[in-house]
Amino acid sequence: MSTPIPRPGAHLPGPTPIVDPEKISAEVDGLLTRLHAVEPDPEDPHGVGVIPKKAHLLEKAHDVLVEALAAVDKI
């Protein structure tokens, strides 16, 4: 007797997403490029204000990758 094996992500709601690795890579690369462009405010001699800005960009890149993994699981 053959029992169907559930596919990862098949239980997630919504249509099956299309995953474009080049688009994902370009989006992450764009965010990482912006990361290098963040410069400290002239009134912030120690550059403390840079950390939240860089953290935000890294978080956005992380979100892109997590969404891509979730989409791949659903396929």
PDB file of N, H, CA, C and O in Angstrom:
ATOM      1  N   MET A   1       0.847  -1.162   0.000  1.00  0.00           N
ATOM      2  CA  MET A   1       0.000   0.000   0.000  1.00  0.00           C
ATOM      3  C   MET A   1       0.901   1.236   0.000  1.00  0.00           C
ATOM      4  O   MET A   1       1.881   1.304   0.741  1.00  0.00           O
ATOM      5  N   SER A   2       0.555   2.204  -0.838  1.00  0.00           N
ATOM      6  H   SER A   2      -0.242   2.149  -1.440  1.00  0.00           H
ATOM      7  CA  SER A   2       1.356   3.404  -0.982  1.00  0.00           C
ATOM      8  C   SER A   2       0.622   4.593  -0.370  1.00  0.00           C
ATOM      9  O   SER A   2      -0.481   4.939  -0.795  1.00  0.00           O
ATOM     10  N   THR A   3       1.235   5.207   0.617  1.00  0.00           N
ATOM     11  H   THR A   3       2.131   4.926   0.961  1.00  0.00           H
ATOM     12  CA  THR A   3       0.665   6.383   1.262  1.00  0.00           C
ATOM     13  C   THR A   3       1.389   7.615   0.724  1.00  0.00           C
ATOM     14  O   THR A   3       2.619   7.637   0.701  1.00  0.00           O
ATOM     15  N   PRO A   4       0.653   8.638   0.291  1.00  0.00           N
ATOM     16  CA  PRO A   4       1.328   9.835  -0.223  1.00  0.00           C
ATOM     17  C   PRO A   4       2.113  10.534   0.885  1.00  0.00           C
ATOM     18  O   PRO A   4       1.671  10.618   2.030  1.00  0.00           O
ATOM     19  N   ILE A   5       3.264  11.020   0.515  1.00  0.00           N
ATOM     20  H   ILE A   5       3.623  10.951  -0.416  1.00  0.00           H
ATOM     21  CA  ILE A   5       4.113  11.726   1.461  1.00  0.00           C
ATOM     22  C   ILE A   5       3.851  13.225   1.307  1.00  0.00           C
ATOM     23  O   ILE A   5       3.965  13.764   0.206  1.00  0.00           O
ATOM     24  N   PRO A   6       3.500  13.900   2.411  1.00  0.00           N
ATOM     25  CA  PRO A   6       3.242  15.346   2.300  1.00  0.00           C
ATOM     26  C   PRO A   6       4.521  16.097   1.927  1.00  0.00           C
ATOM     27  O   PRO A   6       5.610  15.780   2.404  1.00  0.00           O
ATOM     28  N   ARG A   7       4.364  17.084   1.075  1.00  0.00           N
ATOM     29  H   ARG A   7       3.479  17.342   0.687  1.00  0.00           H
ATOM     30  CA  ARG A   7       5.499  17.922   0.663  1.00  0.00           C
ATOM     31  C   ARG A   7       5.674  19.055   1.665  1.00  0.00           C
ATOM     32  O   ARG A   7       4.687  19.588   2.173  1.00  0.00           O
ATOM     33  N   PRO A   8       6.924  19.432   1.956  1.00  0.00           N
ATOM     34  CA  PRO A   8       7.158  20.552   2.869  1.00  0.00           C
ATOM     35  C   PRO A   8       6.495  21.824   2.353  1.00  0.00           C
ATOM     36  O   PRO A   8       6.603  22.155   1.172  1.00  0.00           O
ATOM     37  N   GLY A   9       5.822  22.522   3.231  1.00  0.00           N
ATOM     38  H   GLY A   9       5.734  22.253   4.190  1.00  0.00           H
ATOM     39  CA  GLY A   9       5.185  23.783   2.869  1.00  0.00           C
ATOM     40  C   GLY A   9       3.836  23.631   2.202  1.00  0.00           C
ATOM     41  O   GLY A   9       3.157  24.630   1.962  1.00  0.00           O
ATOM     42  N   ALA A  10       3.426  22.403   1.892  1.00  0.00           N
ATOM     43  H   ALA A  10       3.978  21.592   2.086  1.00  0.00           H
ATOM     44  CA  ALA A  10       2.144  22.194   1.221  1.00  0.00           C
ATOM     45  C   ALA A  10       0.979  22.644   2.095  1.00  0.00           C
ATOM     46  O   ALA A  10      -0.099  22.956   1.588  1.00  0.00           O
ATOM     47  N   HIS A  11       1.192  22.677   3.384  1.00  0.00           N
ATOM     48  H   HIS A  11       2.067  22.423   3.796  1.00  0.00           H
ATOM     49  CA  HIS A  11       0.142  23.079   4.316  1.00  0.00           C
ATOM     50  C   HIS A  11      -0.031  24.595   4.411  1.00  0.00           C
ATOM     51  O   HIS A  11      -1.005  25.074   4.992  1.00  0.00           O
ATOM     52  N   LEU A  12       0.920  25.354   3.836  1.00  0.00           N
ATOM     53  H   LEU A  12       1.711  24.965   3.364  1.00  0.00           H
ATOM     54  CA  LEU A  12       0.851  26.805   3.923  1.00  0.00           C
ATOM     55  C   LEU A  12      -0.225  27.351   2.988  1.00  0.00           C
ATOM     56  O   LEU A  12      -0.371  26.867   1.866  1.00  0.00           O
ATOM     57  N   PRO A  13      -0.982  28.358   3.441  1.00  0.00           N
ATOM     58  CA  PRO A  13      -2.050  28.911   2.598  1.00  0.00           C
ATOM     59  C   PRO A  13      -1.498  29.722   1.432  1.00  0.00           C
ATOM     60  O   PRO A  13      -0.354  30.176   1.451  1.00  0.00           O
ATOM     61  N   GLY A  14      -2.331  29.890   0.428  1.00  0.00           N
ATOM     62  H   GLY A  14      -3.261  29.521   0.413  1.00  0.00           H
ATOM     63  CA  GLY A  14      -1.975  30.744  -0.707  1.00  0.00           C
ATOM     64  C   GLY A  14      -1.509  29.949  -1.905  1.00  0.00           C
ATOM     65  O   GLY A  14      -1.276  28.744  -1.814  1.00  0.00           O
ATOM     66  N   PRO A  15      -1.374  30.635  -3.035  1.00  0.00           N
ATOM     67  CA  PRO A  15      -0.945  29.963  -4.261  1.00  0.00           C
ATOM     68  C   PRO A  15       0.526  29.557  -4.183  1.00  0.00           C
ATOM     69  O   PRO A  15       1.285  30.098  -3.379  1.00  0.00           O
ATOM     70  N   THR A  16       0.911  28.619  -5.009  1.00  0.00           N
ATOM     71  H   THR A  16       0.294  28.180  -5.662  1.00  0.00           H
ATOM     72  CA  THR A  16       2.301  28.195  -5.058  1.00  0.00           C
ATOM     73  C   THR A  16       3.140  29.327  -5.639  1.00  0.00           C
ATOM     74  O   THR A  16       2.878  29.778  -6.755  1.00  0.00           O
ATOM     75  N   PRO A  17       4.134  29.788  -4.908  1.00  0.00           N
ATOM     76  CA  PRO A  17       4.927  30.925  -5.382  1.00  0.00           C
ATOM     77  C   PRO A  17       5.919  30.522  -6.470  1.00  0.00           C
ATOM     78  O   PRO A  17       6.264  29.349  -6.614  1.00  0.00           O
ATOM     79  N   ILE A  18       6.365  31.510  -7.225  1.00  0.00           N
ATOM     80  H   ILE A  18       6.085  32.463  -7.108  1.00  0.00           H
ATOM     81  CA  ILE A  18       7.413  31.306  -8.212  1.00  0.00           C
ATOM     82  C   ILE A  18       8.699  31.840  -7.596  1.00  0.00           C
ATOM     83  O   ILE A  18       8.737  32.969  -7.108  1.00  0.00           O
ATOM     84  N   VAL A  19       9.737  31.037  -7.619  1.00  0.00           N
ATOM     85  H   VAL A  19       9.706  30.119  -8.016  1.00  0.00           H
ATOM     86  CA  VAL A  19      11.008  31.428  -7.014  1.00  0.00           C
ATOM     87  C   VAL A  19      12.001  31.739  -8.129  1.00  0.00           C
ATOM     88  O   VAL A  19      12.280  30.896  -8.980  1.00  0.00           O
ATOM     89  N   ASP A  20      12.526  32.951  -8.112  1.00  0.00           N
ATOM     90  H   ASP A  20      12.299  33.636  -7.420  1.00  0.00           H
ATOM     91  CA  ASP A  20      13.516  33.384  -9.099  1.00  0.00           C
ATOM     92  C   ASP A  20      14.826  33.658  -8.360  1.00  0.00           C
ATOM     93  O   ASP A  20      14.995  34.731  -7.781  1.00  0.00           O
ATOM     94  N   PRO A  21      15.758  32.694  -8.375  1.00  0.00           N
ATOM     95  CA  PRO A  21      17.014  32.868  -7.630  1.00  0.00           C
ATOM     96  C   PRO A  21      17.783  34.125  -8.015  1.00  0.00           C
ATOM     97  O   PRO A  21      18.401  34.755  -7.157  1.00  0.00           O
ATOM     98  N   GLU A  22      17.756  34.500  -9.288  1.00  0.00           N
ATOM     99  H   GLU A  22      17.254  33.988  -9.985  1.00  0.00           H
ATOM    100  CA  GLU A  22      18.490  35.694  -9.715  1.00  0.00           C
ATOM    101  C   GLU A  22      17.885  36.958  -9.103  1.00  0.00           C
ATOM    102  O   GLU A  22      18.612  37.870  -8.710  1.00  0.00           O
ATOM    103  N   LYS A  23      16.562  37.008  -9.024  1.00  0.00           N
ATOM    104  H   LYS A  23      15.972  36.267  -9.343  1.00  0.00           H
ATOM    105  CA  LYS A  23      15.888  38.164  -8.435  1.00  0.00           C
ATOM    106  C   LYS A  23      16.210  38.260  -6.942  1.00  0.00           C
ATOM    107  O   LYS A  23      16.482  39.342  -6.424  1.00  0.00           O
ATOM    108  N   ILE A  24      16.174  37.129  -6.271  1.00  0.00           N
ATOM    109  H   ILE A  24      15.952  36.250  -6.692  1.00  0.00           H
ATOM    110  CA  ILE A  24      16.463  37.092  -4.835  1.00  0.00           C
ATOM    111  C   ILE A  24      17.908  37.528  -4.588  1.00  0.00           C
ATOM    112  O   ILE A  24      18.182  38.342  -3.706  1.00  0.00           O
ATOM    113  N   SER A  25      18.820  36.976  -5.374  1.00  0.00           N
ATOM    114  H   SER A  25      18.597  36.314  -6.090  1.00  0.00           H
ATOM    115  CA  SER A  25      20.230  37.330  -5.233  1.00  0.00           C
ATOM    116  C   SER A  25      20.459  38.816  -5.493  1.00  0.00           C
ATOM    117  O   SER A  25      21.212  39.467  -4.769  1.00  0.00           O
ATOM    118  N   ALA A  26      19.810  39.351  -6.526  1.00  0.00           N
ATOM    119  H   ALA A  26      19.199  38.822  -7.114  1.00  0.00           H
ATOM    120  CA  ALA A  26      19.965  40.776  -6.840  1.00  0.00           C
ATOM    121  C   ALA A  26      19.417  41.651  -5.722  1.00  0.00           C
ATOM    122  O   ALA A  26      20.004  42.678  -5.384  1.00  0.00           O
ATOM    123  N   GLU A  27      18.289  41.241  -5.149  1.00  0.00           N
ATOM    124  H   GLU A  27      17.811  40.406  -5.424  1.00  0.00           H
ATOM    125  CA  GLU A  27      17.696  42.029  -4.059  1.00  0.00           C
ATOM    126  C   GLU A  27      18.604  42.036  -2.826  1.00  0.00           C
ATOM    127  O   GLU A  27      18.809  43.080  -2.207  1.00  0.00           O
ATOM    128  N   VAL A  28      19.141  40.873  -2.478  1.00  0.00           N
ATOM    129  H   VAL A  28      18.974  40.025  -2.981  1.00  0.00           H
ATOM    130  CA  VAL A  28      20.044  40.787  -1.319  1.00  0.00           C
ATOM    131  C   VAL A  28      21.330  41.557  -1.605  1.00  0.00           C
ATOM    132  O   VAL A  28      21.823  42.283  -0.742  1.00  0.00           O
ATOM    133  N   ASP A  29      21.875  41.402  -2.811  1.00  0.00           N
ATOM    134  H   ASP A  29      21.474  40.812  -3.512  1.00  0.00           H
ATOM    135  CA  ASP A  29      23.093  42.139  -3.167  1.00  0.00           C
ATOM    136  C   ASP A  29      22.868  43.647  -3.096  1.00  0.00           C
ATOM    137  O   ASP A  29      23.738  44.387  -2.637  1.00  0.00           O
ATOM    138  N   GLY A  30      21.702  44.099  -3.550  1.00  0.00           N
ATOM    139  H   GLY A  30      20.995  43.497  -3.923  1.00  0.00           H
ATOM    140  CA  GLY A  30      21.379  45.522  -3.482  1.00  0.00           C
ATOM    141  C   GLY A  30      21.345  46.030  -2.053  1.00  0.00           C
ATOM    142  O   GLY A  30      21.846  47.114  -1.754  1.00  0.00           O
ATOM    143  N   LEU A  31      20.751  45.239  -1.178  1.00  0.00           N
ATOM    144  H   LEU A  31      20.343  44.358  -1.422  1.00  0.00           H
ATOM    145  CA  LEU A  31      20.697  45.639   0.237  1.00  0.00           C
ATOM    146  C   LEU A  31      22.092  45.661   0.853  1.00  0.00           C
ATOM    147  O   LEU A  31      22.419  46.564   1.624  1.00  0.00           O
ATOM    148  N   LEU A  32      22.913  44.672   0.515  1.00  0.00           N
ATOM    149  H   LEU A  32      22.648  43.939  -0.112  1.00  0.00           H
ATOM    150  CA  LEU A  32      24.264  44.632   1.064  1.00  0.00           C
ATOM    151  C   LEU A  32      25.130  45.760   0.505  1.00  0.00           C
ATOM    152  O   LEU A  32      26.016  46.258   1.200  1.00  0.00           O
ATOM    153  N   THR A  33      24.888  46.164  -0.727  1.00  0.00           N
ATOM    154  H   THR A  33      24.168  45.760  -1.291  1.00  0.00           H
ATOM    155  CA  THR A  33      25.605  47.292  -1.305  1.00  0.00           C
ATOM    156  C   THR A  33      25.241  48.573  -0.558  1.00  0.00           C
ATOM    157  O   THR A  33      26.102  49.403  -0.264  1.00  0.00           O
ATOM    158  N   ARG A  34      23.954  48.718  -0.257  1.00  0.00           N
ATOM    159  H   ARG A  34      23.255  48.044  -0.496  1.00  0.00           H
ATOM    160  CA  ARG A  34      23.515  49.887   0.513  1.00  0.00           C
ATOM    161  C   ARG A  34      24.136  49.888   1.903  1.00  0.00           C
ATOM    162  O   ARG A  34      24.348  50.949   2.491  1.00  0.00           O
ATOM    163  N   LEU A  35      24.424  48.717   2.422  1.00  0.00           N
ATOM    164  H   LEU A  35      24.252  47.855   1.944  1.00  0.00           H
ATOM    165  CA  LEU A  35      25.032  48.584   3.746  1.00  0.00           C
ATOM    166  C   LEU A  35      26.380  49.313   3.786  1.00  0.00           C
ATOM    167  O   LEU A  35      26.700  49.985   4.766  1.00  0.00           O
ATOM    168  N   HIS A  36      27.154  49.175   2.726  1.00  0.00           N
ATOM    169  H   HIS A  36      26.894  48.629   1.930  1.00  0.00           H
ATOM    170  CA  HIS A  36      28.479  49.805   2.672  1.00  0.00           C
ATOM    171  C   HIS A  36      28.390  51.316   2.473  1.00  0.00           C
ATOM    172  O   HIS A  36      29.349  52.040   2.739  1.00  0.00           O
ATOM    173  N   ALA A  37      27.245  51.783   2.010  1.00  0.00           N
ATOM    174  H   ALA A  37      26.465  51.195   1.795  1.00  0.00           H
ATOM    175  CA  ALA A  37      27.076  53.214   1.766  1.00  0.00           C
ATOM    176  C   ALA A  37      26.652  53.994   3.011  1.00  0.00           C
ATOM    177  O   ALA A  37      26.646  55.224   3.000  1.00  0.00           O
ATOM    178  N   VAL A  38      26.297  53.281   4.084  1.00  0.00           N
ATOM    179  H   VAL A  38      26.302  52.281   4.093  1.00  0.00           H
ATOM    180  CA  VAL A  38      25.869  53.953   5.318  1.00  0.00           C
ATOM    181  C   VAL A  38      27.087  54.585   5.979  1.00  0.00           C
ATOM    182  O   VAL A  38      28.068  53.912   6.295  1.00  0.00           O
ATOM    183  N   GLU A  39      26.996  55.887   6.178  1.00  0.00           N
ATOM    184  H   GLU A  39      26.199  56.434   5.922  1.00  0.00           H
ATOM    185  CA  GLU A  39      28.111  56.608   6.791  1.00  0.00           C
ATOM    186  C   GLU A  39      27.632  57.304   8.057  1.00  0.00           C
ATOM    187  O   GLU A  39      26.460  57.659   8.174  1.00  0.00           O
ATOM    188  N   PRO A  40      28.542  57.496   9.002  1.00  0.00           N
ATOM    189  CA  PRO A  40      28.147  58.154  10.248  1.00  0.00           C
ATOM    190  C   PRO A  40      27.773  59.608  10.034  1.00  0.00           C
ATOM    191  O   PRO A  40      28.280  60.275   9.132  1.00  0.00           O
ATOM    192  N   ASP A  41      26.891  60.073  10.866  1.00  0.00           N
ATOM    193  H   ASP A  41      26.479  59.531  11.599  1.00  0.00           H
ATOM    194  CA  ASP A  41      26.483  61.478  10.876  1.00  0.00           C
ATOM    195  C   ASP A  41      27.678  62.302  11.376  1.00  0.00           C
ATOM    196  O   ASP A  41      28.361  61.884  12.310  1.00  0.00           O
ATOM    197  N   PRO A  42      27.935  63.454  10.773  1.00  0.00           N
ATOM    198  CA  PRO A  42      29.064  64.281  11.235  1.00  0.00           C
ATOM    199  C   PRO A  42      28.963  64.661  12.715  1.00  0.00           C
ATOM    200  O   PRO A  42      29.977  64.910  13.367  1.00  0.00           O
ATOM    201  N   GLU A  43      27.755  64.704  13.232  1.00  0.00           N
ATOM    202  H   GLU A  43      26.931  64.502  12.703  1.00  0.00           H
ATOM    203  CA  GLU A  43      27.575  65.045  14.650  1.00  0.00           C
ATOM    204  C   GLU A  43      27.690  63.820  15.565  1.00  0.00           C
ATOM    205  O   GLU A  43      27.527  63.932  16.780  1.00  0.00           O
ATOM    206  N   ASP A  44      27.968  62.663  14.982  1.00  0.00           N
ATOM    207  H   ASP A  44      28.100  62.572  13.995  1.00  0.00           H
ATOM    208  CA  ASP A  44      28.101  61.418  15.742  1.00  0.00           C
ATOM    209  C   ASP A  44      29.546  60.926  15.598  1.00  0.00           C
ATOM    210  O   ASP A  44      29.827  60.084  14.745  1.00  0.00           O
ATOM    211  N   PRO A  45      30.458  61.441  16.419  1.00  0.00           N
ATOM    212  CA  PRO A  45      31.881  61.141  16.236  1.00  0.00           C
ATOM    213  C   PRO A  45      32.241  59.661  16.392  1.00  0.00           C
ATOM    214  O   PRO A  45      33.253  59.213  15.854  1.00  0.00           O
ATOM    215  N   HIS A  46      31.439  58.917  17.108  1.00  0.00           N
ATOM    216  H   HIS A  46      30.616  59.281  17.546  1.00  0.00           H
ATOM    217  CA  HIS A  46      31.755  57.503  17.325  1.00  0.00           C
ATOM    218  C   HIS A  46      31.007  56.577  16.374  1.00  0.00           C
ATOM    219  O   HIS A  46      31.238  55.368  16.380  1.00  0.00           O
ATOM    220  N   GLY A  47      30.124  57.124  15.567  1.00  0.00           N
ATOM    221  H   GLY A  47      29.936  58.106  15.563  1.00  0.00           H
ATOM    222  CA  GLY A  47      29.404  56.312  14.591  1.00  0.00           C
ATOM    223  C   GLY A  47      28.341  55.406  15.176  1.00  0.00           C
ATOM    224  O   GLY A  47      27.971  54.407  14.560  1.00  0.00           O
ATOM    225  N   VAL A  48      27.848  55.739  16.351  1.00  0.00           N
ATOM    226  H   VAL A  48      28.148  56.551  16.851  1.00  0.00           H
ATOM    227  CA  VAL A  48      26.843  54.899  17.021  1.00  0.00           C
ATOM    228  C   VAL A  48      25.545  54.830  16.215  1.00  0.00           C
ATOM    229  O   VAL A  48      24.871  53.799  16.222  1.00  0.00           O
ATOM    230  N   GLY A  49      25.193  55.898  15.532  1.00  0.00           N
ATOM    231  H   GLY A  49      25.740  56.735  15.527  1.00  0.00           H
ATOM    232  CA  GLY A  49      23.959  55.922  14.757  1.00  0.00           C
ATOM    233  C   GLY A  49      23.989  55.022  13.534  1.00  0.00           C
ATOM    234  O   GLY A  49      22.944  54.737  12.950  1.00  0.00           O
ATOM    235  N   VAL A  50      25.169  54.573  13.141  1.00  0.00           N
ATOM    236  H   VAL A  50      26.018  54.804  13.615  1.00  0.00           H
ATOM    237  CA  VAL A  50      25.314  53.707  11.969  1.00  0.00           C
ATOM    238  C   VAL A  50      24.775  52.308  12.263  1.00  0.00           C
ATOM    239  O   VAL A  50      24.224  51.651  11.380  1.00  0.00           O
ATOM    240  N   ILE A  51      24.932  51.867  13.481  1.00  0.00           N
ATOM    241  H   ILE A  51      25.380  52.401  14.198  1.00  0.00           H
ATOM    242  CA  ILE A  51      24.552  50.500  13.840  1.00  0.00           C
ATOM    243  C   ILE A  51      23.076  50.219  13.565  1.00  0.00           C
ATOM    244  O   ILE A  51      22.784  49.208  12.926  1.00  0.00           O
ATOM    245  N   PRO A  52      22.128  51.047  14.007  1.00  0.00           N
ATOM    246  CA  PRO A  52      20.722  50.765  13.714  1.00  0.00           C
ATOM    247  C   PRO A  52      20.408  50.767  12.214  1.00  0.00           C
ATOM    248  O   PRO A  52      19.592  49.972  11.747  1.00  0.00           O
ATOM    249  N   LYS A  53      21.056  51.660  11.465  1.00  0.00           N
ATOM    250  H   LYS A  53      21.718  52.306  11.844  1.00  0.00           H
ATOM    251  CA  LYS A  53      20.823  51.715  10.023  1.00  0.00           C
ATOM    252  C   LYS A  53      21.308  50.443   9.344  1.00  0.00           C
ATOM    253  O   LYS A  53      20.618  49.887   8.489  1.00  0.00           O
ATOM    254  N   LYS A  54      22.490  49.987   9.724  1.00  0.00           N
ATOM    255  H   LYS A  54      23.049  50.439  10.419  1.00  0.00           H
ATOM    256  CA  LYS A  54      23.034  48.756   9.146  1.00  0.00           C
ATOM    257  C   LYS A  54      22.217  47.544   9.597  1.00  0.00           C
ATOM    258  O   LYS A  54      21.984  46.621   8.816  1.00  0.00           O
ATOM    259  N   ALA A  55      21.791  47.552  10.840  1.00  0.00           N
ATOM    260  H   ALA A  55      21.981  48.302  11.474  1.00  0.00           H
ATOM    261  CA  ALA A  55      20.977  46.445  11.348  1.00  0.00           C
ATOM    262  C   ALA A  55      19.662  46.340  10.578  1.00  0.00           C
ATOM    263  O   ALA A  55      19.191  45.240  10.286  1.00  0.00           O
ATOM    264  N   HIS A  56      19.075  47.489  10.252  1.00  0.00           N
ATOM    265  H   HIS A  56      19.458  48.382  10.489  1.00  0.00           H
ATOM    266  CA  HIS A  56      17.822  47.496   9.491  1.00  0.00           C
ATOM    267  C   HIS A  56      18.020  46.887   8.100  1.00  0.00           C
ATOM    268  O   HIS A  56      17.199  46.087   7.652  1.00  0.00           O
ATOM    269  N   LEU A  57      19.094  47.257   7.426  1.00  0.00           N
ATOM    270  H   LEU A  57      19.761  47.907   7.791  1.00  0.00           H
ATOM    271  CA  LEU A  57      19.373  46.701   6.094  1.00  0.00           C
ATOM    272  C   LEU A  57      19.641  45.197   6.163  1.00  0.00           C
ATOM    273  O   LEU A  57      19.179  44.443   5.307  1.00  0.00           O
ATOM    274  N   LEU A  58      20.387  44.760   7.180  1.00  0.00           N
ATOM    275  H   LEU A  58      20.763  45.373   7.876  1.00  0.00           H
ATOM    276  CA  LEU A  58      20.652  43.327   7.344  1.00  0.00           C
ATOM    277  C   LEU A  58      19.366  42.560   7.644  1.00  0.00           C
ATOM    278  O   LEU A  58      19.175  41.439   7.172  1.00  0.00           O
ATOM    279  N   GLU A  59      18.488  43.178   8.434  1.00  0.00           N
ATOM    280  H   GLU A  59      18.644  44.088   8.817  1.00  0.00           H
ATOM    281  CA  GLU A  59      17.207  42.541   8.743  1.00  0.00           C
ATOM    282  C   GLU A  59      16.356  42.395   7.485  1.00  0.00           C
ATOM    283  O   GLU A  59      15.693  41.374   7.299  1.00  0.00           O
ATOM    284  N   LYS A  60      16.370  43.404   6.624  1.00  0.00           N
ATOM    285  H   LYS A  60      16.908  44.234   6.775  1.00  0.00           H
ATOM    286  CA  LYS A  60      15.617  43.332   5.372  1.00  0.00           C
ATOM    287  C   LYS A  60      16.175  42.220   4.473  1.00  0.00           C
ATOM    288  O   LYS A  60      15.411  41.478   3.856  1.00  0.00           O
ATOM    289  N   ALA A  61      17.503  42.107   4.400  1.00  0.00           N
ATOM    290  H   ALA A  61      18.124  42.709   4.901  1.00  0.00           H
ATOM    291  CA  ALA A  61      18.126  41.040   3.609  1.00  0.00           C
ATOM    292  C   ALA A  61      17.747  39.673   4.181  1.00  0.00           C
ATOM    293  O   ALA A  61      17.471  38.734   3.435  1.00  0.00           O
ATOM    294  N   HIS A  62      17.737  39.575   5.491  1.00  0.00           N
ATOM    295  H   HIS A  62      17.962  40.338   6.097  1.00  0.00           H
ATOM    296  CA  HIS A  62      17.343  38.332   6.155  1.00  0.00           C
ATOM    297  C   HIS A  62      15.898  37.978   5.812  1.00  0.00           C
ATOM    298  O   HIS A  62      15.588  36.820   5.532  1.00  0.00           O
ATOM    299  N   ASP A  63      15.023  38.969   5.834  1.00  0.00           N
ATOM    300  H   ASP A  63      15.275  39.910   6.061  1.00  0.00           H
ATOM    301  CA  ASP A  63      13.609  38.737   5.506  1.00  0.00           C
ATOM    302  C   ASP A  63      13.445  38.234   4.076  1.00  0.00           C
ATOM    303  O   ASP A  63      12.627  37.352   3.815  1.00  0.00           O
ATOM    304  N   VAL A  64      14.219  38.791   3.154  1.00  0.00           N
ATOM    305  H   VAL A  64      14.884  39.508   3.366  1.00  0.00           H
ATOM    306  CA  VAL A  64      14.157  38.341   1.760  1.00  0.00           C
ATOM    307  C   VAL A  64      14.539  36.865   1.675  1.00  0.00           C
ATOM    308  O   VAL A  64      13.879  36.085   0.987  1.00  0.00           O
ATOM    309  N   LEU A  65      15.599  36.488   2.372  1.00  0.00           N
ATOM    310  H   LEU A  65      16.134  37.121   2.931  1.00  0.00           H
ATOM    311  CA  LEU A  65      16.052  35.093   2.338  1.00  0.00           C
ATOM    312  C   LEU A  65      15.068  34.152   3.013  1.00  0.00           C
ATOM    313  O   LEU A  65      14.842  33.042   2.531  1.00  0.00           O
ATOM    314  N   VAL A  66      14.479  34.584   4.124  1.00  0.00           N
ATOM    315  H   VAL A  66      14.662  35.486   4.515  1.00  0.00           H
ATOM    316  CA  VAL A  66      13.500  33.753   4.818  1.00  0.00           C
ATOM    317  C   VAL A  66      12.275  33.537   3.942  1.00  0.00           C
ATOM    318  O   VAL A  66      11.756  32.424   3.862  1.00  0.00           O
ATOM    319  N   GLU A  67      11.810  34.594   3.286  1.00  0.00           N
ATOM    320  H   GLU A  67      12.232  35.499   3.351  1.00  0.00           H
ATOM    321  CA  GLU A  67      10.653  34.468   2.386  1.00  0.00           C
ATOM    322  C   GLU A  67      10.977  33.532   1.226  1.00  0.00           C
ATOM    323  O   GLU A  67      10.120  32.761   0.795  1.00  0.00           O
ATOM    324  N   ALA A  68      12.199  33.594   0.722  1.00  0.00           N
ATOM    325  H   ALA A  68      12.895  34.221   1.072  1.00  0.00           H
ATOM    326  CA  ALA A  68      12.608  32.708  -0.372  1.00  0.00           C
ATOM    327  C   ALA A  68      12.615  31.255   0.091  1.00  0.00           C
ATOM    328  O   ALA A  68      12.164  30.367  -0.633  1.00  0.00           O
ATOM    329  N   LEU A  69      13.123  31.014   1.287  1.00  0.00           N
ATOM    330  H   LEU A  69      13.490  31.735   1.876  1.00  0.00           H
ATOM    331  CA  LEU A  69      13.126  29.643   1.812  1.00  0.00           C
ATOM    332  C   LEU A  69      11.711  29.124   2.030  1.00  0.00           C
ATOM    333  O   LEU A  69      11.423  27.963   1.741  1.00  0.00           O
ATOM    334  N   ALA A  70      10.837  29.970   2.533  1.00  0.00           N
ATOM    335  H   ALA A  70      11.071  30.914   2.768  1.00  0.00           H
ATOM    336  CA  ALA A  70       9.443  29.563   2.726  1.00  0.00           C
ATOM    337  C   ALA A  70       8.786  29.247   1.388  1.00  0.00           C
ATOM    338  O   ALA A  70       8.000  28.305   1.285  1.00  0.00           O
ATOM    339  N   ALA A  71       9.106  30.035   0.360  1.00  0.00           N
ATOM    340  H   ALA A  71       9.744  30.801   0.443  1.00  0.00           H
ATOM    341  CA  ALA A  71       8.549  29.786  -0.962  1.00  0.00           C
ATOM    342  C   ALA A  71       9.048  28.477  -1.530  1.00  0.00           C
ATOM    343  O   ALA A  71       8.286  27.735  -2.149  1.00  0.00           O
ATOM    344  N   VAL A  72      10.324  28.187  -1.324  1.00  0.00           N
ATOM    345  H   VAL A  72      10.943  28.790  -0.820  1.00  0.00           H
ATOM    346  CA  VAL A  72      10.905  26.933  -1.824  1.00  0.00           C
ATOM    347  C   VAL A  72      10.261  25.751  -1.107  1.00  0.00           C
ATOM    348  O   VAL A  72       9.993  24.725  -1.733  1.00  0.00           O
ATOM    349  N   ASP A  73      10.012  25.873   0.179  1.00  0.00           N
ATOM    350  H   ASP A  73      10.230  26.706   0.688  1.00  0.00           H
ATOM    351  CA  ASP A  73       9.356  24.815   0.937  1.00  0.00           C
ATOM    352  C   ASP A  73       7.963  24.526   0.402  1.00  0.00           C
ATOM    353  O   ASP A  73       7.481  23.396   0.478  1.00  0.00           O
ATOM    354  N   LYS A  74       7.322  25.553  -0.140  1.00  0.00           N
ATOM    355  H   LYS A  74       7.714  26.471  -0.202  1.00  0.00           H
ATOM    356  CA  LYS A  74       5.947  25.407  -0.598  1.00  0.00           C
ATOM    357  C   LYS A  74       5.854  24.764  -1.980  1.00  0.00           C
ATOM    358  O   LYS A  74       4.806  24.235  -2.352  1.00  0.00           O
ATOM    359  N   ILE A  75       6.935  24.808  -2.731  1.00  0.00           N
ATOM    360  H   ILE A  75       7.786  25.238  -2.429  1.00  0.00           H
ATOM    361  CA  ILE A  75       6.921  24.266  -4.099  1.00  0.00           C
ATOM    362  C   ILE A  75       6.887  22.762  -4.062  1.00  0.00           C
ATOM    363  O   ILE A  75       6.872  22.118  -5.111  1.00  0.00           O
TER     364      ILE A  75
END
